[in-house]
Amino acid sequence: MGLQTTSGGHYDVIVVGVGAMGSAAAYHLARRGQRVLALDRYGIPNTLGSSHGITRIIRLAYYEDPSYVALLRRAFVLWRELETVAGERLLLQTGSIDAAAEANWVFEGSVRSCEEHDLPHEVLDADALHRRFPGYRLPDGVLACYQPDGGFLLPERCVVAHAEAAMALGAELHGHEPVLGWEPDGDGVVVTTERGRYHAERLVVSAGAWIGDLVAPLAGRAVPERQVLGWFAPHRPERFAPATFPVFNLETDLGRYYGFPQYGIPGFKLGRYHHRQEQGPPEDLRQPPDADDEALLREAVAAYFPDADGPVLTLATCLFTNTADEHFVVDRLPDHPQVVVASPCSGHGFKFAAVVGEILADLAVDDTTRHDVGLFGLDRLLT
Ligand SMILES: Cc1cc2nc3c(=O)[nH]c(=O)nc-3n(C[C@H](O)[C@H](O)[C@H](O)COP(=O)(O)OP(=O)(O)OC[C@H]3O[C@@H](n4cnc5c(N)ncnc54)[C@H](O)[C@@H]3O)c2cc1C
């Protein structure tokens, strides 16, 4: 098939991977007047990477590290701006719960981030949580940090909104065009795909679970992992509606879980971080969900959300891409500073996509960003 490009194969910036991060980067680059080509190996959007499954949690309370909160405040602003551009609702607020035993990092870290950043929040014990949000039936001794700004994003729609907004500003997007490799070309790059070769001044690599194939230092350091999501029929659906059930993170002896009210498709949705700890190349992690996957999720539904312990309605797989410390990589390559890489996953990256897109555009166009990306340097993974 011949090349069909609007700019003779020369661009300011090429973006590889048009999922959550790449679609946001394409939009923010196009907003700055850059000539952008964004390429994806599959469709735009697709359900083969990390950005599908109807809902993704967004929260300001951030037990992973309080330094994420400033980025989250900006992400909330940018998601709301994107809603205006797209003319549709992308973010629904339900409040967020981070629950665990008092001395656990999920609860403690969440409270700490609220205190450090002066976020409104309440601490509820298991009884108080159940009285306030009856779908929750957590064991005695568990404490919950409730933060009212949290909620969920609609990931497929967010990717579409960023992609369409980028195209409206002149970005060129190609689906079903796998990138085979790239090489430096003076201060710029040449990118080779299954359909041709393209030149650009800068390259953004946001290839999700495949990023290690294109960015050598991340091979073996950004590790794909199979996840399974389950949607279960509630016996008492009124307890699992967006108005009555905040999104949650919960760590107990059984594991660490996250979950959502019913939205978009039927059922109360729940997932378990690092599900069955199945890691490997993305193509080896595609096995459809089975009875063991369901049983692992149901264990937590039965224990903590018994009013939702009805028949399973949907099971779906998705890919995490984990770093050793579970923080992101958003950086320029030391040997090739014209190449910017973004691997915000480790199971918690989606909510940041809007602000990561802005940061990627900063790094590609200005070589620097006003945002604090101190946690996300590549160097830390190489030592
Ligand atoms: C089950 C699950 C639940 C999650 N829950 C949450 C949550 O509640 N909140 C939250 O904030 N985050 C959550 N996350 C994490 C979040 O979804 C990810 O951090 C985010 O989707 C990653 O986006 P990405 O752009 O890096 O990857 P993707 O969206 O997968 O995009 C990468 C793209 O690159 C393309 N690509 C790869 N290789 C090539 C190539 N060679 N050439 C061209 N294209 C290529 C792929 O086709 C893909 O479209 C969850 C993830 C999973 C899997």
The ligand as a Gaussian input file, in Angstrom:
#p B3LYP/6-31G(d) Opt

LIG

0 1
 C       -7.463000      -3.353000      33.992000
 C       -6.858000      -1.990000      34.110000
 C       -7.410000      -1.095000      35.011000
 C       -6.843000       0.185000      35.169000
 N       -7.446000       1.065000      36.013000
 C       -6.990000       2.336000      36.088000
 C       -7.708000       3.307000      36.820000
 O       -8.759000       3.010000      37.406000
 N       -7.227000       4.569000      36.842000
 C       -6.083000       4.923000      36.192000
 O       -5.686000       6.092000      36.267000
 N       -5.388000       4.026000      35.450000
 C       -5.825000       2.752000      35.369000
 N       -5.182000       1.825000      34.605000
 C       -3.943000       2.217000      33.905000
 C       -4.239000       2.965000      32.623000
 O       -5.337000       2.419000      31.958000
 C       -2.981000       2.975000      31.778000
 O       -1.970000       3.627000      32.537000
 C       -3.162000       3.717000      30.472000
 O       -4.273000       3.241000      29.779000
 C       -1.890000       3.548000      29.626000
 O       -2.033000       4.280000      28.426000
 P       -0.948000       4.167000      27.282000
 O       -1.245000       5.223000      26.300000
 O        0.421000       4.087000      27.890000
 O       -1.186000       2.705000      26.652000
 P       -2.272000       2.299000      25.548000
 O       -3.524000       3.062000      25.719000
 O       -2.324000       0.816000      25.531000
 O       -1.635000       2.831000      24.204000
 C       -0.494000       2.294000      23.621000
 C       -0.754000       2.200000      22.147000
 O        0.466000       1.949000      21.473000
 C        0.181000       1.168000      20.354000
 N        1.419000       0.558000      19.898000
 C        2.206000      -0.306000      20.559000
 N        3.277000      -0.640000      19.828000
 C        3.196000       0.042000      18.663000
 C        3.988000       0.102000      17.482000
 N        5.119000      -0.605000      17.360000
 N        3.569000       0.871000      16.466000
 C        2.425000       1.610000      16.574000
 N        1.634000       1.575000      17.660000
 C        2.005000       0.812000      18.699000
 C       -0.858000       0.174000      20.879000
 O       -1.611000      -0.410000      19.833000
 C       -1.695000       1.052000      21.786000
 O       -2.852000       1.567000      21.126000
 C       -5.715000       0.550000      34.414000
 C       -5.168000      -0.360000      33.491000
 C       -5.740000      -1.605000      33.334000
 C       -5.163000      -2.551000      32.324000

